[in-house]
């Protein structure tokens, strides 16, 4: 999850399932729930294949070139979040991972971070958050890095081992910032 300065925003989805994942065939979507909304604000259908151990990066078209170099899909609608918006990955309508809590506005950011942060899924997390409506604390599963940290974007390592990664791809890295901008 990258929420950096200006439009330096990105979401990285990691595949640790043990096999390739066809995003279109699985009917995967990424959804944005803005400002505590209980309904989808924006959504994008995902396509392409993520090989096992690889990532799929979505970014805003106005992001830093370092982000765009690692980007697989540009989406200015969904990748236009700030530190208090929920982002949900679905497969065929079923939640496979969530960042934040649908229907709740935490103020400027989620407990544990989200505003002006780069957050990376902890390497020991081996499954997505499939309950998008429960309380959310980023610090329980995410490591926080300084604003505009892009060096880890485009790859992820887990300590799950033995091919026992998540059953579905999971949101791995998220970055966004609203410094000087009103992106609501």
Order of alpha helices (4+ residues) and beta strands (2+ residues): beta-beta-beta-beta-beta-beta-beta-alpha-beta-beta-beta-beta-beta-beta
